Amino acid sequence: MSHLTTVKGEVRSRETLERACERLGQGQTKAFGKPRYLFDYHLAAGRRVTGQAVQLPGWYKPVVFDTETGEIHYDNYNGNWGNIEELHKFLDEYQLQAVMDVAQEQGHQLEVRRTEDEIQFQIYVPG
């Protein structure tokens, strides 16, 4: 059965979201510039979501990130419309981009090592 799932998260930066899209992109993942509705049929039921829509690889419907509340809205129809691992992979990349932002703001260097299964990073603090 299909239903809208809302997750409370900390996806609040549109710029960081766009960089995560670029990093994973390869033409498949992209953020749409304007807020949009996720699913028309939820509008009829009085349920409307807005935010940055990201089309994940293999997903039938986009994931919508509300950068005002940090909430994540999606409907993957119990895995039939999209592999939840793609969302986890995207959120991992978003978090890494957010860490990189903070490190850069504070004048630190960040070394990142990626494998197929994980992302490791070290932060170097001057002095």
MMTF fields as JSON, N, C-alpha, C and O atoms, coordinates in Angstrom:
{
  "mmtfVersion": "1.0.0",
  "mmtfProducer": "UNKNOWN",
  "numBonds": 507,
  "numAtoms": 508,
  "numGroups": 127,
  "numChains": 1,
  "numModels": 1,
  "chainsPerModel": [1],
  "groupsPerChain": [127],
  "chainIdList": ["A"],
  "bondAtomList": [4, 2, 8, 6, 12, 10, 16, 14, 20, 18, 24, 22, 28, 26, 32, 30, 36, 34, 40, 38, 44, 42, 48, 46, 52, 50, 56, 54, 60, 58, 64, 62, 68, 66, 72, 70, 76, 74, 80, 78, 84, 82, 88, 86, 92, 90, 96, 94, 100, 98, 104, 102, 108, 106, 112, 110, 116, 114, 120, 118, 124, 122, 128, 126, 132, 130, 136, 134, 140, 138, 144, 142, 148, 146, 152, 150, 156, 154, 160, 158, 164, 162, 168, 166, 172, 170, 176, 174, 180, 178, 184, 182, 188, 186, 192, 190, 196, 194, 200, 198, 204, 202, 208, 206, 212, 210, 216, 214, 220, 218, 224, 222, 228, 226, 232, 230, 236, 234, 240, 238, 244, 242, 248, 246, 252, 250, 256, 254, 260, 258, 264, 262, 268, 266, 272, 270, 276, 274, 280, 278, 284, 282, 288, 286, 292, 290, 296, 294, 300, 298, 304, 302, 308, 306, 312, 310, 316, 314, 320, 318, 324, 322, 328, 326, 332, 330, 336, 334, 340, 338, 344, 342, 348, 346, 352, 350, 356, 354, 360, 358, 364, 362, 368, 366, 372, 370, 376, 374, 380, 378, 384, 382, 388, 386, 392, 390, 396, 394, 400, 398, 404, 402, 408, 406, 412, 410, 416, 414, 420, 418, 424, 422, 428, 426, 432, 430, 436, 434, 440, 438, 444, 442, 448, 446, 452, 450, 456, 454, 460, 458, 464, 462, 468, 466, 472, 470, 476, 474, 480, 478, 484, 482, 488, 486, 492, 490, 496, 494, 500, 498, 504, 502],
  "bondOrderList": [1, 1, 1, 1, 1, 1, 1, 1, 1, 1, 1, 1, 1, 1, 1, 1, 1, 1, 1, 1, 1, 1, 1, 1, 1, 1, 1, 1, 1, 1, 1, 1, 1, 1, 1, 1, 1, 1, 1, 1, 1, 1, 1, 1, 1, 1, 1, 1, 1, 1, 1, 1, 1, 1, 1, 1, 1, 1, 1, 1, 1, 1, 1, 1, 1, 1, 1, 1, 1, 1, 1, 1, 1, 1, 1, 1, 1, 1, 1, 1, 1, 1, 1, 1, 1, 1, 1, 1, 1, 1, 1, 1, 1, 1, 1, 1, 1, 1, 1, 1, 1, 1, 1, 1, 1, 1, 1, 1, 1, 1, 1, 1, 1, 1, 1, 1, 1, 1, 1, 1, 1, 1, 1, 1, 1, 1],
  "groupList": [{"groupName": "MET", "atomNameList": ["N", "CA", "C", "O"], "elementList": ["N", "C", "C", "O"], "formalChargeList": [0, 0, 0, 0], "bondAtomList": [1, 0, 2, 1, 3, 2], "bondOrderList": [1, 1, 2], "singleLetterCode": "M", "chemCompType": "L-PEPTIDE LINKING"}, {"groupName": "SER", "atomNameList": ["N", "CA", "C", "O"], "elementList": ["N", "C", "C", "O"], "formalChargeList": [0, 0, 0, 0], "bondAtomList": [1, 0, 2, 1, 3, 2], "bondOrderList": [1, 1, 2], "singleLetterCode": "S", "chemCompType": "L-PEPTIDE LINKING"}, {"groupName": "HIS", "atomNameList": ["N", "CA", "C", "O"], "elementList": ["N", "C", "C", "O"], "formalChargeList": [0, 0, 0, 0], "bondAtomList": [1, 0, 2, 1, 3, 2], "bondOrderList": [1, 1, 2], "singleLetterCode": "H", "chemCompType": "L-PEPTIDE LINKING"}, {"groupName": "LEU", "atomNameList": ["N", "CA", "C", "O"], "elementList": ["N", "C", "C", "O"], "formalChargeList": [0, 0, 0, 0], "bondAtomList": [1, 0, 2, 1, 3, 2], "bondOrderList": [1, 1, 2], "singleLetterCode": "L", "chemCompType": "L-PEPTIDE LINKING"}, {"groupName": "THR", "atomNameList": ["N", "CA", "C", "O"], "elementList": ["N", "C", "C", "O"], "formalChargeList": [0, 0, 0, 0], "bondAtomList": [1, 0, 2, 1, 3, 2], "bondOrderList": [1, 1, 2], "singleLetterCode": "T", "chemCompType": "L-PEPTIDE LINKING"}, {"groupName": "VAL", "atomNameList": ["N", "CA", "C", "O"], "elementList": ["N", "C", "C", "O"], "formalChargeList": [0, 0, 0, 0], "bondAtomList": [1, 0, 2, 1, 3, 2], "bondOrderList": [1, 1, 2], "singleLetterCode": "V", "chemCompType": "L-PEPTIDE LINKING"}, {"groupName": "LYS", "atomNameList": ["N", "CA", "C", "O"], "elementList": ["N", "C", "C", "O"], "formalChargeList": [0, 0, 0, 0], "bondAtomList": [1, 0, 2, 1, 3, 2], "bondOrderList": [1, 1, 2], "singleLetterCode": "K", "chemCompType": "L-PEPTIDE LINKING"}, {"groupName": "GLY", "atomNameList": ["N", "CA", "C", "O"], "elementList": ["N", "C", "C", "O"], "formalChargeList": [0, 0, 0, 0], "bondAtomList": [1, 0, 2, 1, 3, 2], "bondOrderList": [1, 1, 2], "singleLetterCode": "G", "chemCompType": "PEPTIDE LINKING"}, {"groupName": "GLU", "atomNameList": ["N", "CA", "C", "O"], "elementList": ["N", "C", "C", "O"], "formalChargeList": [0, 0, 0, 0], "bondAtomList": [1, 0, 2, 1, 3, 2], "bondOrderList": [1, 1, 2], "singleLetterCode": "E", "chemCompType": "L-PEPTIDE LINKING"}, {"groupName": "ARG", "atomNameList": ["N", "CA", "C", "O"], "elementList": ["N", "C", "C", "O"], "formalChargeList": [0, 0, 0, 0], "bondAtomList": [1, 0, 2, 1, 3, 2], "bondOrderList": [1, 1, 2], "singleLetterCode": "R", "chemCompType": "L-PEPTIDE LINKING"}, {"groupName": "ALA", "atomNameList": ["N", "CA", "C", "O"], "elementList": ["N", "C", "C", "O"], "formalChargeList": [0, 0, 0, 0], "bondAtomList": [1, 0, 2, 1, 3, 2], "bondOrderList": [1, 1, 2], "singleLetterCode": "A", "chemCompType": "L-PEPTIDE LINKING"}, {"groupName": "CYS", "atomNameList": ["N", "CA", "C", "O"], "elementList": ["N", "C", "C", "O"], "formalChargeList": [0, 0, 0, 0], "bondAtomList": [1, 0, 2, 1, 3, 2], "bondOrderList": [1, 1, 2], "singleLetterCode": "C", "chemCompType": "L-PEPTIDE LINKING"}, {"groupName": "GLN", "atomNameList": ["N", "CA", "C", "O"], "elementList": ["N", "C", "C", "O"], "formalChargeList": [0, 0, 0, 0], "bondAtomList": [1, 0, 2, 1, 3, 2], "bondOrderList": [1, 1, 2], "singleLetterCode": "Q", "chemCompType": "L-PEPTIDE LINKING"}, {"groupName": "PHE", "atomNameList": ["N", "CA", "C", "O"], "elementList": ["N", "C", "C", "O"], "formalChargeList": [0, 0, 0, 0], "bondAtomList": [1, 0, 2, 1, 3, 2], "bondOrderList": [1, 1, 2], "singleLetterCode": "F", "chemCompType": "L-PEPTIDE LINKING"}, {"groupName": "PRO", "atomNameList": ["N", "CA", "C", "O"], "elementList": ["N", "C", "C", "O"], "formalChargeList": [0, 0, 0, 0], "bondAtomList": [1, 0, 2, 1, 3, 2], "bondOrderList": [1, 1, 2], "singleLetterCode": "P", "chemCompType": "L-PEPTIDE LINKING"}, {"groupName": "TYR", "atomNameList": ["N", "CA", "C", "O"], "elementList": ["N", "C", "C", "O"], "formalChargeList": [0, 0, 0, 0], "bondAtomList": [1, 0, 2, 1, 3, 2], "bondOrderList": [1, 1, 2], "singleLetterCode": "Y", "chemCompType": "L-PEPTIDE LINKING"}, {"groupName": "ASP", "atomNameList": ["N", "CA", "C", "O"], "elementList": ["N", "C", "C", "O"], "formalChargeList": [0, 0, 0, 0], "bondAtomList": [1, 0, 2, 1, 3, 2], "bondOrderList": [1, 1, 2], "singleLetterCode": "D", "chemCompType": "L-PEPTIDE LINKING"}, {"groupName": "TRP", "atomNameList": ["N", "CA", "C", "O"], "elementList": ["N", "C", "C", "O"], "formalChargeList": [0, 0, 0, 0], "bondAtomList": [1, 0, 2, 1, 3, 2], "bondOrderList": [1, 1, 2], "singleLetterCode": "W", "chemCompType": "L-PEPTIDE LINKING"}, {"groupName": "ILE", "atomNameList": ["N", "CA", "C", "O"], "elementList": ["N", "C", "C", "O"], "formalChargeList": [0, 0, 0, 0], "bondAtomList": [1, 0, 2, 1, 3, 2], "bondOrderList": [1, 1, 2], "singleLetterCode": "I", "chemCompType": "L-PEPTIDE LINKING"}, {"groupName": "ASN", "atomNameList": ["N", "CA", "C", "O"], "elementList": ["N", "C", "C", "O"], "formalChargeList": [0, 0, 0, 0], "bondAtomList": [1, 0, 2, 1, 3, 2], "bondOrderList": [1, 1, 2], "singleLetterCode": "N", "chemCompType": "L-PEPTIDE LINKING"}],
  "groupTypeList": [0, 1, 2, 3, 4, 4, 5, 6, 7, 8, 5, 9, 1, 9, 8, 4, 3, 8, 9, 10, 11, 8, 9, 3, 7, 12, 7, 12, 4, 6, 10, 13, 7, 6, 14, 9, 15, 3, 13, 16, 15, 2, 3, 10, 10, 7, 9, 9, 5, 4, 7, 12, 10, 5, 12, 3, 14, 7, 17, 15, 6, 14, 5, 5, 13, 16, 4, 8, 4, 7, 8, 18, 2, 15, 16, 19, 15, 19, 7, 19, 17, 7, 19, 18, 8, 8, 3, 2, 6, 13, 3, 16, 8, 15, 12, 3, 12, 10, 5, 0, 16, 5, 10, 12, 8, 12, 7, 2, 12, 3, 8, 5, 9, 9, 4, 8, 16, 8, 18, 12, 13, 12, 18, 15, 5, 14, 7],
  "groupIdList": [1, 2, 3, 4, 5, 6, 7, 8, 9, 10, 11, 12, 13, 14, 15, 16, 17, 18, 19, 20, 21, 22, 23, 24, 25, 26, 27, 28, 29, 30, 31, 32, 33, 34, 35, 36, 37, 38, 39, 40, 41, 42, 43, 44, 45, 46, 47, 48, 49, 50, 51, 52, 53, 54, 55, 56, 57, 58, 59, 60, 61, 62, 63, 64, 65, 66, 67, 68, 69, 70, 71, 72, 73, 74, 75, 76, 77, 78, 79, 80, 81, 82, 83, 84, 85, 86, 87, 88, 89, 90, 91, 92, 93, 94, 95, 96, 97, 98, 99, 100, 101, 102, 103, 104, 105, 106, 107, 108, 109, 110, 111, 112, 113, 114, 115, 116, 117, 118, 119, 120, 121, 122, 123, 124, 125, 126, 127],
  "secStructList": [7, 7, 7, 7, 3, 3, 3, 3, 7, 7, 7, 7, 7, 2, 2, 2, 2, 2, 2, 2, 2, 2, 2, 2, 7, 6, 6, 6, 7, 7, 5, 7, 1, 1, 7, 7, 7, 1, 7, 2, 2, 2, 2, 2, 6, 6, 7, 7, 7, 7, 1, 3, 3, 3, 7, 7, 6, 6, 7, 1, 1, 7, 3, 3, 3, 7, 6, 6, 6, 7, 3, 3, 3, 3, 7, 7, 4, 4, 4, 6, 1, 7, 7, 2, 2, 2, 2, 2, 2, 2, 2, 2, 2, 2, 2, 2, 2, 2, 2, 2, 2, 2, 2, 2, 2, 6, 6, 7, 3, 3, 3, 3, 3, 3, 7, 1, 1, 7, 3, 3, 3, 3, 3, 3, 7, 7, 7],
  "xCoordList": [0.833, 0.0, 0.88, 1.9, 0.474, 1.222, 0.742, -0.459, 1.676, 1.319, 2.519, 3.671, 2.217, 3.251, 3.935, 3.275, 5.254, 6.035, 6.738, 7.347, 6.656, 7.336, 8.328, 7.976, 9.567, 10.632, 11.145, 11.399, 11.301, 11.887, 13.393, 14.007, 13.979, 15.416, 16.027, 15.407, 17.207, 17.903, 18.412, 19.538, 17.612, 17.964, 17.422, 16.256, 18.276, 17.813, 18.5, 18.019, 19.593, 20.338, 20.113, 20.473, 19.52, 19.282, 20.604, 20.721, 21.587, 22.88, 23.58, 24.15, 23.534, 24.143, 23.41, 24.035, 22.098, 21.282, 21.686, 21.814, 21.883, 22.27, 23.666, 23.905, 24.602, 25.948, 25.916, 26.65, 25.07, 24.92, 24.372, 24.801, 23.433, 22.907, 24.005, 24.115, 24.809, 25.903, 26.892, 27.346, 27.224, 28.211, 27.709, 28.484, 26.429, 25.881, 25.267, 24.893, 25.168, 24.419, 24.558, 23.698, 25.595, 25.755, 24.499, 24.161, 23.808, 22.622, 21.366, 20.305, 21.444, 20.274, 19.621, 18.4, 20.409, 19.881, 19.97, 21.046, 18.854, 18.914, 17.859, 16.78, 18.186, 17.226, 16.521, 17.152, 15.247, 14.472, 14.437, 14.233, 14.634, 14.806, 13.61, 13.784, 12.398, 11.223, 10.54, 10.504, 9.995, 9.209, 8.076, 7.523, 7.735, 6.678, 5.886, 6.317, 4.741, 3.928, 4.458, 4.954, 4.354, 4.877, 3.899, 4.263, 2.706, 1.744, 0.39, -0.145, -0.166, -1.449, -2.56, -3.407, -2.579, -3.681, -3.679, -4.712, -2.558, -2.563, -3.191, -3.67, -3.185, -3.83, -5.317, -5.904, -5.936, -7.369, -7.695, -8.778, -6.758, -6.968, -6.57, -6.571, -6.234, -5.849, -4.395, -3.984, -3.612, -2.196, -1.356, -1.392, -0.62, 0.19, 1.586, 1.735, 2.6, 3.968, 4.7, 4.458, 5.592, 6.397, 7.853, 8.156, 8.735, 10.153, 10.975, 10.497, 12.221, 13.13, 12.906, 13.097, 12.51, 12.257, 13.534, 14.175, 13.896, 15.08, 14.647, 14.049, 14.951, 14.631, 15.807, 16.838, 15.661, 16.734, 16.77, 15.742, 17.939, 18.046, 17.109, 17.098, 16.329, 15.432, 14.132, 13.306, 13.926, 12.699, 11.651, 11.948, 10.435, 9.316, 8.868, 8.556, 8.839, 8.434, 9.616, 10.488, 9.655, 10.755, 10.609, 9.521, 11.729, 11.757, 11.708, 12.388, 10.915, 10.809, 11.388, 10.984, 12.347, 13.02, 12.484, 12.657, 11.839, 11.343, 12.459, 12.665, 13.179, 14.324, 13.903, 14.748, 12.615, 12.127, 12.007, 12.416, 11.449, 11.203, 12.238, 12.37, 12.977, 13.919, 13.279, 13.975, 11.965, 11.264, 11.56, 11.83, 11.501, 11.713, 10.426, 9.935, 9.873, 8.632, 8.903, 9.55, 8.394, 8.569, 7.508, 6.893, 7.32, 6.452, 7.163, 7.213, 7.71, 8.391, 7.587, 8.108, 6.34, 5.397, 6.014, 6.077, 6.464, 7.077, 8.261, 8.464, 9.032, 10.203, 9.938, 10.881, 8.678, 8.348, 8.623, 8.856, 8.6, 8.823, 10.207, 10.523, 11.022, 12.369, 13.035, 12.394, 14.31, 15.096, 15.465, 16.092, 15.078, 15.334, 16.833, 17.228, 17.672, 19.12, 19.597, 20.576, 18.919, 19.282, 19.049, 19.83, 17.975, 17.721, 18.786, 19.289, 19.14, 20.186, 21.517, 22.231, 21.845, 23.078, 23.066, 24.072, 21.915, 21.806, 21.948, 22.639, 21.303, 21.39, 22.813, 23.262, 23.526, 24.939, 25.744, 26.568, 25.501, 26.23, 25.856, 26.72, 24.585, 24.147, 24.886, 25.396, 24.929, 25.595, 27.073, 27.624, 27.724, 29.138, 29.317, 30.23, 28.462, 28.548, 28.342, 29.001, 27.445, 27.204, 28.437, 28.797, 29.082, 30.319, 31.407, 32.147, 31.492, 32.489, 32.235, 33.182, 30.977, 30.625, 31.13, 31.765, 30.839, 31.233, 32.748, 33.31, 33.411, 34.879, 35.486, 36.411, 34.977, 35.497, 35.24, 36.118, 34.047, 33.716, 34.664, 34.989, 35.108, 35.97, 37.455, 38.306, 37.765, 39.158, 39.864, 41.095, 39.124, 39.708, 39.804, 39.102, 40.69, 40.797, 40.123, 40.136, 39.538, 38.821, 39.385, 39.464, 39.773, 40.226, 39.139, 38.717, 38.69, 37.595, 38.096, 38.763, 37.768, 38.054, 36.729, 35.961, 36.488, 35.24, 35.532, 36.473, 34.704, 34.697, 33.26, 32.388, 33.033, 31.674, 30.705, 29.525, 31.191, 30.322, 30.299, 29.387, 31.297, 31.344, 32.08, 32.787, 31.88, 32.598, 33.332, 32.724, 34.655, 35.45, 36.029, 36.39, 36.113, 36.738, 37.494, 37.174, 38.517, 39.288, 39.283, 39.395, 39.154, 39.205, 40.525, 40.87, 41.262, 42.547, 42.335, 41.889, 42.657, 42.524, 43.889, 44.85, 44.002, 45.284, 45.779, 44.998, 47.102, 47.715, 47.595, 48.058],
  "yCoordList": [-1.179, 0.0, 1.246, 1.304, 2.22, 3.462, 4.442, 4.59, 5.099, 6.168, 7.093, 6.692, 8.316, 9.324, 9.086, 8.92, 9.068, 8.929, 10.249, 10.821, 10.73, 11.955, 11.618, 10.985, 12.043, 11.791, 13.129, 14.024, 13.283, 14.5, 14.393, 13.456, 15.334, 15.301, 16.655, 17.543, 16.808, 18.08, 18.523, 19.008, 18.365, 18.816, 20.23, 20.428, 21.211, 22.596, 23.524, 24.634, 23.107, 23.979, 23.587, 22.49, 24.489, 24.247, 24.101, 23.257, 24.913, 24.861, 23.524, 22.937, 23.049, 21.765, 20.636, 19.688, 20.737, 19.76, 19.702, 18.62, 20.859, 20.904, 20.331, 19.67, 20.574, 20.005, 18.483, 17.782, 17.973, 16.52, 15.943, 14.874, 16.64, 16.207, 16.189, 15.239, 17.231, 17.296, 16.161, 15.539, 15.89, 14.846, 13.472, 12.669, 13.193, 11.887, 11.865, 10.81, 13.054, 13.27, 12.32, 11.461, 12.439, 11.677, 11.757, 10.814, 12.902, 13.123, 12.462, 12.623, 11.713, 11.002, 11.676, 11.636, 12.282, 12.904, 14.407, 14.941, 15.087, 16.532, 17.187, 16.637, 18.357, 19.129, 20.07, 20.681, 20.182, 21.103, 22.432, 22.475, 23.514, 24.819, 25.38, 26.121, 25.046, 25.644, 24.637, 23.445, 25.113, 24.2, 23.621, 24.304, 22.379, 21.747, 20.791, 20.419, 20.41, 19.435, 18.05, 17.793, 17.167, 15.819, 14.94, 14.401, 14.782, 13.892, 14.571, 14.975, 14.702, 15.381, 14.722, 15.421, 13.393, 12.742, 13.017, 12.862, 13.418, 13.814, 15.192, 15.521, 15.987, 17.29, 17.119, 17.854, 16.144, 15.906, 15.475, 15.764, 14.785, 14.337, 15.417, 15.176, 16.597, 17.685, 17.632, 18.394, 16.762, 16.626, 17.221, 16.741, 18.237, 18.936, 19.137, 19.559, 18.835, 19.059, 19.896, 19.776, 20.738, 21.553, 21.444, 21.041, 21.802, 21.783, 21.521, 21.653, 21.146, 20.819, 19.36, 18.461, 19.127, 17.763, 17.203, 17.853, 16.002, 15.327, 13.985, 13.164, 13.771, 12.511, 11.562, 11.72, 10.586, 9.626, 8.559, 8.26, 7.988, 6.941, 5.767, 5.229, 5.385, 4.248, 4.532, 3.632, 5.76, 6.096, 6.603, 7.391, 6.144, 6.544, 7.971, 8.743, 8.314, 9.648, 10.332, 9.658, 11.656, 12.361, 12.347, 12.153, 12.558, 12.797, 14.304, 15.021, 14.801, 16.247, 16.606, 16.066, 17.532, 17.998, 19.381, 20.322, 19.507, 20.799, 21.437, 21.08, 22.382, 22.983, 23.966, 24.44, 24.276, 25.121, 24.305, 24.764, 23.1, 22.27, 21.166, 20.592, 20.864, 19.753, 18.419, 17.405, 18.385, 17.134, 16.608, 17.367, 15.292, 14.595, 13.848, 13.078, 14.072, 13.424, 12.529, 12.937, 11.287, 10.386, 9.292, 9.003, 8.704, 7.542, 6.579, 6.803, 5.514, 4.53, 3.237, 2.217, 3.277, 2.167, 0.861, -0.137, 0.905, -0.254, -0.829, -2.043, 0.033, -0.399, -0.687, -0.904, -0.694, -0.966, 0.226, 0.052, 1.437, 2.643, 3.235, 4.295, 2.581, 3.087, 2.36, 2.039, 2.108, 1.426, 2.43, 3.453, 2.134, 3.044, 3.273, 4.296, 2.341, 2.515, 3.724, 4.366, 4.04, 5.243, 6.504, 7.452, 6.516, 7.661, 7.731, 8.814, 6.594, 6.584, 7.068, 7.833, 6.626, 7.059, 8.572, 9.249, 9.092, 10.531, 11.299, 12.316, 10.822, 11.498, 11.448, 12.408, 10.345, 10.278, 11.361, 12.036, 11.522, 12.543, 13.944, 14.817, 14.166, 15.466, 15.788, 16.893, 14.809, 15.028, 15.319, 16.183, 14.608, 14.88, 16.295, 17.003, 16.713, 18.073, 19.101, 20.141, 18.826, 19.742, 19.832, 20.921, 18.705, 18.699, 19.502, 20.26, 19.323, 20.063, 21.563, 22.345, 21.972, 23.384, 23.958, 25.012, 23.248, 23.73, 23.76, 24.724, 22.717, 22.683, 23.85, 24.499, 24.115, 25.216, 26.566, 27.429, 26.749, 28.002, 28.27, 29.422, 27.205, 27.351, 27.266, 27.253, 27.21, 27.205, 25.873, 25.831, 24.785, 23.452, 22.786, 23.151, 21.803, 21.006, 19.667, 19.133, 19.135, 17.875, 16.91, 17.233, 15.734, 14.685, 13.613, 13.109, 13.273, 12.313, 11.093, 11.211, 9.917, 8.652, 7.921, 7.726, 7.525, 6.832, 5.407, 5.154, 4.499, 3.148, 2.886, 3.742, 1.726, 1.408, 1.366, 1.676, 0.985, 0.781, 1.909, 1.975, 2.807, 3.818, 5.07, 5.09, 6.114, 7.365, 7.625, 7.638, 7.832, 8.173, 9.563, 9.933, 10.318, 11.63, 11.985, 11.525, 12.824, 13.369, 14.874, 15.416, 15.537, 16.993, 17.413, 16.987, 18.261, 18.779, 20.194, 21.066, 20.416, 21.713, 22.401, 21.837, 23.595, 24.298, 24.551, 24.84, 24.434, 24.727, 23.58, 23.639],
  "zCoordList": [0.0, 0.0, 0.0, 0.686, -0.767, -0.865, 0.2, 0.427, 0.839, 1.775, 1.932, 1.762, 2.255, 2.447, 3.778, 4.805, 3.759, 4.975, 5.232, 4.328, 6.461, 6.853, 7.946, 8.942, 7.76, 8.715, 9.203, 8.397, 10.507, 11.04, 10.889, 11.399, 10.203, 9.967, 10.188, 10.773, 9.733, 9.848, 8.484, 8.371, 7.472, 6.13, 5.998, 5.656, 6.273, 6.325, 5.335, 5.107, 4.749, 3.854, 2.403, 1.977, 1.665, 0.239, -0.518, -1.407, -0.171, -0.845, -0.596, -1.515, 0.647, 0.981, 0.265, -0.209, 0.188, -0.528, -2.001, -2.575, -2.598, -4.009, -4.226, -5.236, -3.285, -3.42, -3.286, -3.983, -2.393, -2.263, -3.567, -3.999, -4.191, -5.485, -6.54, -7.315, -6.569, -7.544, -7.328, -8.288, -6.079, -5.761, -6.197, -6.718, -5.991, -6.346, -7.735, -8.25, -8.337, -9.55, -10.697, -10.887, -11.461, -12.677, -13.536, -14.251, -13.455, -14.26, -13.74, -14.342, -12.627, -12.141, -10.944, -10.797, -10.105, -8.901, -9.082, -9.352, -8.935, -9.061, -8.188, -7.97, -7.698, -6.915, -7.873, -8.735, -7.723, -8.532, -7.806, -6.593, -8.536, -7.932, -7.188, -6.22, -7.615, -6.988, -6.078, -6.384, -4.954, -4.133, -4.969, -5.831, -4.718, -5.487, -4.609, -3.517, -5.099, -4.384, -4.689, -5.786, -3.728, -3.909, -4.677, -5.722, -4.209, -4.851, -4.91, -3.877, -6.089, -6.25, -5.449, -4.892, -5.377, -4.678, -3.189, -2.538, -2.635, -1.228, -1.039, 0.047, -2.092, -2.005, -1.754, -0.96, -2.433, -2.27, -0.844, -0.335, -0.204, 1.171, 2.174, 3.381, 1.679, 2.569, 2.99, 3.865, 2.397, 2.759, 1.64, 0.507, 1.95, 0.967, 1.543, 2.69, 0.753, 1.207, 0.175, -1.026, 0.652, -0.241, 0.187, 1.31, -0.713, -0.393, -1.624, -2.75, -1.4, -2.489, -2.879, -2.06, -4.099, -4.572, -5.183, -6.01, -4.773, -5.295, -5.871, -5.175, -7.134, -7.794, -7.619, -8.274, -6.746, -6.487, -7.578, -8.186, -7.829, -8.856, -8.559, -7.452, -9.56, -9.424, -8.697, -8.553, -8.234, -7.515, -8.492, -9.39, -8.304, -9.141, -8.826, -9.732, -7.547, -7.087, -6.411, -5.864, -6.442, -5.767, -4.244, -3.702, -3.586, -2.144, -1.986, -2.719, -1.04, -0.841, 0.519, 1.549, 0.499, 1.711, 2.046, 1.272, 3.187, 3.654, 4.471, 5.631, 3.867, 4.539, 5.633, 6.393, 5.72, 6.821, 8.11, 9.176, 8.012, 9.199, 9.364, 10.445, 8.288, 8.315, 7.985, 7.943, 7.748, 7.476, 6.078, 5.147, 5.962, 4.699, 4.382, 5.208, 3.187, 2.779, 1.582, 0.617, 1.657, 0.515, 0.531, 1.557, -0.626, -0.77, -1.703, -2.912, -1.15, -2.0, -2.112, -2.564, -1.707, -1.865, -1.365, -2.082, -0.115, 0.54, -0.232, -0.249, -0.862, -1.608, -3.077, -3.838, -3.489, -4.884, -5.787, -6.983, -5.233, -6.024, -5.787, -6.328, -5.004, -4.754, -3.602, -2.601, -3.75, -2.732, -1.637, -1.912, -0.406, 0.718, 0.915, 1.476, 0.465, 0.568, -0.232, 0.147, -1.331, -2.105, -1.276, -1.354, -0.482, 0.401, 1.481, 1.782, 2.07, 3.101, 2.531, 3.179, 1.33, 0.668, 0.456, 0.674, 0.029, -0.186, 1.128, 1.178, 2.187, 3.483, 4.039, 4.666, 3.82, 4.225, 3.519, 4.136, 2.227, 1.463, 1.932, 2.024, 2.227, 2.731, 4.04, 4.224, 4.932, 6.222, 6.039, 6.721, 5.124, 4.86, 4.33, 4.756, 3.412, 2.879, 3.996, 4.003, 4.927, 6.053, 6.951, 7.396, 7.22, 8.018, 7.304, 7.931, 5.99, 5.209, 5.298, 5.382, 5.28, 5.405, 6.73, 6.761, 7.819, 9.15, 9.276, 9.797, 8.805, 8.885, 8.121, 8.608, 6.941, 6.129, 6.801, 6.814, 7.356, 8.043, 9.205, 9.494, 9.871, 11.033, 10.682, 11.572, 9.386, 8.962, 9.104, 9.104, 9.223, 9.352, 7.983, 7.04, 7.904, 6.686, 6.92, 8.029, 5.867, 5.968, 4.929, 3.744, 5.382, 4.473, 4.44, 5.48, 3.227, 3.063, 2.316, 1.289, 2.841, 2.166, 1.979, 2.921, 0.735, 0.417, -0.046, -0.799, 0.423, -0.116, -0.559, -0.412, -1.09, -1.539, -0.368, -0.529, 0.81, 1.959, 2.978, 3.801, 2.937, 3.978, 3.532, 2.525, 4.328, 4.149, 5.457, 6.527, 5.365, 6.538, 6.323, 5.205, 7.396, 7.268, 8.528, 9.624, 8.34, 9.445, 9.315, 8.215, 10.431, 10.46, 11.085, 12.187, 10.359, 10.839, 11.334, 10.587, 12.596, 13.214, 13.213, 13.735, 12.647, 12.647, 14.07, 14.977, 14.242, 15.526, 16.429, 17.569]
}
